[in-house]
Amino acid sequence: MRTPFTMHTTLQRALRPLRWLPPLCLALTAVACAENVEVGEAKPDDGEAAEEPQTSGDEQDPDDGIEEPDAPVDEPDAPVDEPDATSEEPEAVDCSEADAAARAPYDAWQEIENDFGVLAGKTLSGYIEGGPDLSLVIATDHSATLTVGAAAPAPQKNQSYLCDNGFEDEHVACEVAASHPPVQGGSYPVHGAALEDSRLKMPVQPFSPWDAWCALQDPYEQEQPDRCFFTTSSGAGFSTSLESCSLDDEQVDCGWLALVQSGICSCTSTECFAAMAGEGELIDARLNETEDTLTGSFLGATVYLFVDEE
């Protein structure tokens, strides 16, 4: 039987080679795992699916690699002041009352009747001493028209009218014509004439020959304290010369420009017509005993009118 000493010695010798096993094993393990070990993480066991990290809706997915913007937050819309329905368009103005007032003198003039007595149904021809020839045509219903010289052709909208009075400057010619009746070529409708005790009093409205011309023009509202005042003048800038005339840098007929600025027309919001100058200018003449000649005055000049033979 071996002694205890012998057994202990033999056992020590047998275990001696195993002293370096743990360090060696650790060294080999470190070498084998050096490329895959990450600090703070444990490598999952083989056969187990790696647990994916849980992400919330506000966190970025690490696999995307692209930062996504935060979802827009719905905010209440700020109140927007909407313009009134009439802010883009001028306020509608009812001009019917002003229109009626503007037209009233013209309508009243047209309704005045004549009383030519024994001259009804006759035509009289004559002249103004030192001036133009005259023709007075009286219908059987006592309506009448006084024409100066040869009647002018029908007017045109953008052209001068009844300005043939010898002036080279057409703008001046129309200014003179509008302010100095009777105008050559003009036809004057007669209203309010009366023959009484062989004396004829016949009012003549100085602007009445332009009635048809005025009807062709456009009405323009003027800058007034009150709305609804209209004339034929647009109020645009203009220039005149002997060679040409312009309105807002657009060349226009010089005579037409003078007439639209002369005040010979009155207008409503929809139409224009001859302006009324009070009771008008008066032809005051006396009929002779044979009832075939009228002799009188008109604007300081002597007038002669003779009954045409039938």
NORHU-V864549 format. One line per field, one symbol per residue. phi: phi as a letter, one per 30 degrees, with the letter a starting at -180 (. if undefined). psi: psi as a letter, one per 40 degrees, with the letter a starting at -180 (. if undefined). burial: b if it has 9 or more other ideal C-beta (glycine too) atoms within 8 Angstrom, else e. A space follows every 10 residues. Layout:
phi=???
psi=???
burial=???
This chain:
phi=.ddedddddd dddddedddc deeddddddd ddcedcdcdi bcddddjcdd ddddbcdccd ddddibdcdd ddcdcddddc dddddcddbd ddbdcddddd dddedddddd dddcbchdde icccbaacei bddbbcccdd didabcccid eddddcecbd aicdbjdddd ddedddddcb ddcdidccdc bjdbcbhicc cbdbddcddc eddedddcdb dcdbecdicb bdcdiddbbb adcabbbhic dbdddddddd cdidccbcdb abaddccidi dcdcbcdddd hbbcbabahi cdcbbcdddd
psi=hiiddddddd ddddedeede dddddddddd ddedeehhhe ihhiihehhh hiihiideih hdedehhhii hihhihhhhh hhiidedeii hhhheddddd ddeddddddd ehiigebeeh eihhiaihhe aiiihhhhid eeiihhhhah hiiiiidfii hfegfehdhd ddddddddeg iihheihhhh heihhhfehh hhihhdedee dddddeihih hihidiifhi aeheeiiiii iddiiihfeh hihddddddd eeeeiiiaee iiihihgbei ihhhihhide fehhhaihfe ihhhhhhih.
burial=eeeeeebeeb eeeeeeeeee eeeeeeeeee eebeeeeeee eeeeeeeeee eeeeeeeeee eeeeeeeeee eeeeeeeeee eeeeeeeeee eeeebeebbe ebbeebeebe eeebbbeebb eebbbbbbee ebebbbebbe ebebbbbbee ebeebeeebb bbbebebeeb bbbbbbbbee bbbbbbbbbb bbbebeeebb bbbbbbbbbb bebbbebebb ebeeeeebbb bbeeeeebee eeeebbbeee ebbbbbbbbb bbebbbbbbe ebbbbbeeeb bbbbbbbbee eebbbbbbee bebbbbbeee
